[in-house]
Amino acid sequence: MNSRERVLTALNHKEPDQVPFDLGGTVVTGIQAKAYRRLRDYLGLPQKEIVIIDMLQQLAQVDDDVMERLGVDVRNVSPRSTASFKIELKETPDKQYRYFYDEYQIRWRMPIDGGMYYDMQEHPLSGEITEETVDRYALPDPLDLARFAGLREAALKVLEEEKRALVIGNMSAGIFELYMWTRGFKDGYADWAGNPLLAKKILRKYMDLQMAYWEKMFDVMHGIPIDVVQMADDIAGQNGMLISPASYRKGLKPFHKEMFDYIHSKSGAKIFFHSCGSVRPVIPDLIEVGVDILNPVQVSAANMDSAQLKAEYGKDLCFWGGGVDTQNAFDEHHTPAEVRADLRKRVQDLMPGGGFIFNTVHNIQGNVPPENIMAMWEALQEYGKC
């Protein structure tokens, strides 16, 4: 099997020759730049400038030589949200942080000494606002041609030359995430509970933005078979949902259904949905609205045991992630032997019958040593044969 055949077989709930492997196929299945630089050195690959493809998470572009060495089966050709917006990096007066404003006017900062990623610091819609405030709030242009330049050619190269599975991503975080990021978490949750009409208006604004983007994307990609569309909306935490299942069904699920129905109507792509945490209470709802693939499969969160998830939902969902417990078996405090043991359990739980694409639980963080990354990869070669 070539890589694309391998991925499509797994996505159609059949066993391929081996479990497909993803590294960098999405912005939630990638590798932080510091870990990537050490991995390249460990593999003896030539030194080169590391290209950052996600400013917030400081994710590295996975280069062709690494993809070939590790047999990566998927490729992402998605535009970045900053396609035509130029980030201006500045330093705080005390020289402790670098910061910037993104195209949604959110301020992000990262410690200069030892920082791994950027955190939110200012939210443009926080405080006392009205519906008129929301109307006046300027959003990026989803139809900016710079977002789509070269994408069609890149997609054809992935499919025809590389013969990898093609993943196309959204132009931004999910609509609920954008709602929280721009409103601010304190005000956002207060509105969610006490002013749902305002919350709905903000969600609608981001929904319209993304629907316009997808309409243009499908026009650009007309005739090209997109294999996977990557979506996200973090709605759960370590111990449970961030919003109640009832409020998800009332306030957010209708938006998800509208968007996912549209995507399915315009392509044969599988919908990859990312939410960290304990999403189990709403997995049946996600299946109902058209989610085909669940990520990151946070096996360390409450009620997210990999064997139970596979037994209960494996006929309806593919699992993309969950291959190594990044909280409890992967960072510098764990040995390669611990990595191998955890991987073996996850693969044995999730591999049977297909429906499993291997990746760690979320991105490989900057503190993961290359020895553990390669222990993961080598164990997958041993235990991932179907």
C-alpha positions in Angstrom: 0.0 0.0 0.0 1.1 3.6 -0.6 0.5 6.1 2.2 -2.8 7.4 0.9 -4.2 3.9 0.4 -3.1 3.1 3.9 -4.9 6.1 5.4 -8.1 5.7 3.4 -8.3 2.0 4.3 -8.0 2.9 8.0 -10.6 5.7 7.7 -13.0 3.3 6.1 -12.7 1.0 9.2 -10.6 -1.6 7.5 -7.2 -2.8 8.5 -4.4 -1.6 6.3 -1.0 -3.2 6.1 0.1 -1.1 9.1 -1.2 1.6 11.2 -0.9 5.0 9.3 1.5 7.5 10.9 1.0 11.2 11.2 3.5 13.9 12.2 2.6 17.4 11.2 -0.5 16.6 9.3 -2.5 19.1 11.3 -1.8 21.9 13.7 -2.8 19.6 16.6 -0.7 16.6 15.5 2.7 18.3 15.0 5.9 18.9 16.9 7.2 22.0 18.8 10.2 23.6 17.2 12.7 22.9 20.1 11.8 19.2 20.0 12.0 19.1 16.2 15.5 20.7 16.2 16.8 18.0 18.6 15.1 15.3 16.6 16.8 16.4 13.4 20.1 16.4 15.2 19.5 13.0 16.7 18.7 11.5 13.2 21.9 13.0 11.8 20.0 15.2 9.3 21.6 18.4 7.9 21.2 21.5 10.0 18.6 23.9 8.5 16.5 26.8 9.5 13.4 25.6 11.3 10.2 27.0 9.7 7.5 27.9 12.2 4.0 27.1 10.8 2.0 27.9 13.8 3.1 31.0 15.7 1.0 30.4 18.8 2.1 26.8 19.4 5.6 27.3 17.9 5.1 24.3 15.7 7.8 23.4 13.2 7.2 22.5 9.6 8.1 18.8 9.2 10.6 18.8 6.3 10.6 16.3 3.5 13.7 14.5 4.8 12.0 13.8 8.1 8.8 12.7 6.4 10.7 10.3 4.3 12.8 8.9 7.1 9.8 8.3 9.4 7.3 7.3 6.7 4.7 10.0 7.4 1.5 9.1 5.6 -0.3 12.4 5.5 0.4 16.0 4.4 -1.3 19.3 5.3 -1.4 22.0 2.7 -3.7 24.3 4.6 -3.3 28.1 4.6 -2.2 29.8 7.8 -4.6 32.3 9.4 -1.9 35.0 8.9 -1.7 34.6 5.2 -1.8 38.3 4.5 -1.6 39.7 8.0 1.9 40.6 9.1 2.7 39.8 12.7 4.8 42.5 14.4 6.8 41.0 17.3 7.6 43.3 20.1 9.3 43.0 23.5 7.9 44.3 26.8 9.8 47.1 28.5 11.2 44.7 31.1 12.5 42.4 28.4 10.6 39.5 30.0 8.2 38.7 27.1 7.8 38.8 23.4 4.3 39.7 22.3 2.1 40.4 19.2 -1.4 41.1 18.2 -3.0 38.6 15.8 -5.5 39.4 13.0 -8.4 39.0 15.5 -6.7 41.7 17.7 -5.9 39.2 20.5 -2.7 39.9 22.3 -0.4 36.9 22.8 2.9 36.8 24.8 5.7 34.3 25.4 8.5 34.4 27.9 11.8 35.3 26.2 13.8 33.0 28.5 12.6 29.4 28.0 9.2 30.1 26.4 7.7 27.2 24.5 4.5 28.8 23.2 2.3 32.0 23.3 -0.4 32.6 25.8 -3.4 35.0 25.5 -3.1 38.2 27.4 -5.8 40.6 26.0 -9.2 39.8 24.5 -10.7 42.5 22.1 -14.3 41.9 23.1 -13.9 41.7 26.8 -15.8 43.8 29.3 -19.2 45.5 28.9 -20.2 45.1 25.2 -23.5 45.3 23.2 -24.7 43.7 20.0 -23.5 46.9 18.3 -20.0 46.3 19.6 -20.1 42.9 18.0 -21.3 44.3 14.7 -18.5 46.9 14.6 -15.8 44.3 15.4 -13.8 43.9 12.3 -12.8 40.3 11.2 -10.2 39.2 8.8 -11.2 38.7 5.1 -11.9 35.0 4.7 -11.7 35.4 0.9 -8.3 37.0 0.8 -6.6 35.4 -2.2 -3.3 35.1 -0.3 -4.9 32.4 1.9 -5.4 30.2 -1.2 -2.3 31.0 -3.3 -0.6 27.8 -4.4 -2.9 25.5 -2.5 -4.3 23.7 -5.5 -0.9 22.9 -6.9 0.4 21.8 -3.5 -2.6 19.5 -3.1 -2.1 17.9 -6.5 1.6 17.3 -5.6 0.6 15.5 -2.3 -1.9 13.3 -4.1 -0.2 12.6 -7.4 3.5 12.7 -6.6 3.8 11.9 -2.9 0.8 9.7 -2.8 0.0 10.8 0.7 -3.4 11.5 2.2 -4.5 15.1 1.8 -5.6 17.1 4.9 -7.1 20.6 4.6 -7.5 22.7 7.7 -9.7 25.6 8.8 -8.7 29.2 8.6 -8.7 29.6 12.3 -9.6 28.0 15.6 -13.1 26.8 16.0 -16.1 29.0 16.5 -16.4 28.3 20.2 -12.7 28.8 20.7 -12.8 32.1 18.8 -15.8 33.2 20.9 -13.8 32.5 24.1 -10.6 33.9 22.9 -12.0 37.2 21.8 -14.7 37.7 24.5 -12.3 36.4 27.2 -13.0 33.3 29.3 -14.6 35.1 32.3 -17.0 37.1 30.2 -17.5 34.3 27.7 -18.7 31.8 30.2 -20.8 34.5 31.9 -22.5 35.2 28.6 -22.9 31.5 27.8 -24.9 31.1 31.0 -26.5 34.5 31.4 -26.7 36.2 28.0 -27.1 33.4 25.4 -28.4 35.8 22.8 -25.1 37.8 22.8 -23.1 34.6 22.8 -25.1 33.3 19.9 -24.5 36.5 18.0 -20.8 36.2 18.4 -20.8 32.5 17.4 -22.8 33.4 14.3 -20.3 36.0 13.3 -17.5 33.4 13.4 -19.7 30.8 11.7 -20.4 33.1 8.8 -16.6 33.8 8.5 -15.7 30.2 8.3 -18.5 29.2 6.0 -17.4 31.9 3.6 -13.9 30.5 3.8 -15.0 26.9 3.2 -17.1 27.9 0.2 -14.0 29.5 -1.4 -11.8 26.6 -0.4 -14.0 24.1 -2.1 -14.1 26.3 -5.2 -10.3 26.5 -5.3 -10.1 22.7 -4.8 -12.8 21.8 -7.3 -12.2 18.3 -8.7 -9.5 17.5 -6.2 -10.4 14.7 -3.8 -9.8 16.1 -0.3 -9.4 13.2 2.1 -9.7 14.9 5.5 -11.0 18.3 6.6 -9.6 19.3 10.0 -11.8 21.2 12.5 -11.5 22.0 16.2 -13.4 23.4 19.1 -12.1 22.7 22.6 -15.2 21.9 24.7 -13.8 19.7 27.5 -11.1 19.7 30.1 -9.1 17.1 32.1 -12.0 16.1 34.4 -15.1 16.8 32.3 -16.8 19.1 29.9 -16.1 22.9 29.9 -19.8 23.4 29.2 -22.6 21.1 30.2 -23.7 18.5 27.6 -27.1 20.1 27.7 -25.8 23.5 26.9 -23.6 22.1 24.1 -26.7 20.5 22.5 -28.6 23.8 22.8 -26.0 26.4 22.1 -23.2 24.9 19.9 -24.3 21.6 18.4 -26.7 23.3 15.8 -23.7 25.4 14.5 -21.5 22.3 14.3 -24.3 20.4 12.4 -24.8 23.3 9.9 -21.1 23.5 9.2 -20.4 19.8 9.0 -23.4 19.2 6.8 -22.1 21.8 4.4 -18.7 20.3 4.3 -20.1 16.8 3.7 -22.3 18.2 0.9 -19.4 19.7 -0.9 -16.8 16.9 -0.6 -16.2 13.3 0.2 -13.8 14.4 3.0 -13.9 12.8 6.4 -14.4 15.4 9.1 -11.6 15.4 11.7 -12.8 17.1 14.9 -10.3 18.1 17.6 -11.3 18.7 21.2 -9.0 18.0 24.2 -10.2 16.6 27.4 -13.1 14.4 28.5 -15.5 14.7 25.6 -17.1 11.4 26.1 -20.5 12.7 27.3 -21.1 14.3 23.8 -19.4 11.8 21.6 -22.8 10.5 20.4 -23.7 14.1 19.6 -20.5 14.5 17.6 -21.3 11.4 15.6 -24.8 12.6 15.0 -23.6 16.0 13.5 -21.2 14.3 11.2 -17.9 13.9 12.9 -15.9 11.0 11.3 -12.6 11.3 13.2 -12.0 12.2 16.9 -8.7 13.8 18.0 -6.6 14.0 20.1 -8.1 11.1 22.1 -6.8 12.3 25.4 -6.6 9.0 27.2 -5.4 10.6 30.4 -8.7 12.6 30.8 -11.6 11.3 32.8 -13.6 8.5 31.2 -11.4 8.4 28.1 -10.0 4.9 28.4 -8.8 3.9 24.9 -10.1 0.3 25.0 -13.6 1.5 26.2 -13.7 4.2 23.5 -12.9 1.7 20.8 -15.4 -0.8 22.0 -18.2 1.8 22.3 -17.6 4.1 19.4 -15.2 2.3 17.1 -17.8 1.4 14.5 -18.8 5.0 14.0 -15.6 7.0 14.8 -12.0 6.8 13.6 -9.4 7.7 16.3 -6.6 10.0 15.2 -4.2 10.3 18.1 -4.2 8.5 21.4 -1.1 6.6 20.5 1.0 7.8 23.4 -0.2 9.3 26.7 1.8 12.6 26.5 0.9 13.5 30.1 2.0 10.3 31.7 4.4 8.5 29.4 6.3 10.7 27.0 8.2 13.8 28.4 11.7 14.0 29.8 10.6 12.4 33.0 9.8 9.1 31.3 12.0 6.5 29.7 11.9 5.0 26.3 10.8 1.8 27.9 7.8 3.6 29.4 7.0 5.1 26.0 7.1 1.6 24.4 4.8 0.1 27.0 2.2 2.8 26.8 2.3 2.7 23.0 1.8 -1.0 22.9 -1.4 -0.7 25.0 -2.8 2.1 22.9 -2.1 0.4 19.6 -3.6 -2.9 20.9 -6.7 -1.0 22.0 -7.3 1.1 18.9 -5.8 -0.8 16.0 -8.2 -3.8 15.5 -10.6 -3.4 12.7 -9.0 -0.2 11.3 -10.2 3.2 12.2 -6.9 4.3 13.8 -4.4 6.9 12.6 -1.3 7.0 14.9 -0.3 10.2 16.5 0.5 11.3 20.1 -2.1 12.8 22.3 -1.8 16.4 20.8 1.4 18.0 19.6 4.8 16.7 20.7 5.9 19.3 23.2 9.3 21.0 23.4 10.5 19.0 26.4 10.2 15.6 24.8 13.6 14.1 24.1 14.4 12.6 20.7 15.1 9.2 22.4 11.5 9.1 23.4 10.2 10.2 20.0 12.2 7.5 18.3 11.2 4.9 20.9 7.6 5.7 19.9 8.3 5.4 16.2 10.3 2.2 16.6 7.6 0.6 18.8 4.9 1.6 16.2 6.9 -0.3 13.5 6.9 -3.3 15.8 3.3 -3.3 17.2 1.5 -1.4 14.4 1.5 -4.2 11.8 -2.0 -5.2 11.1 
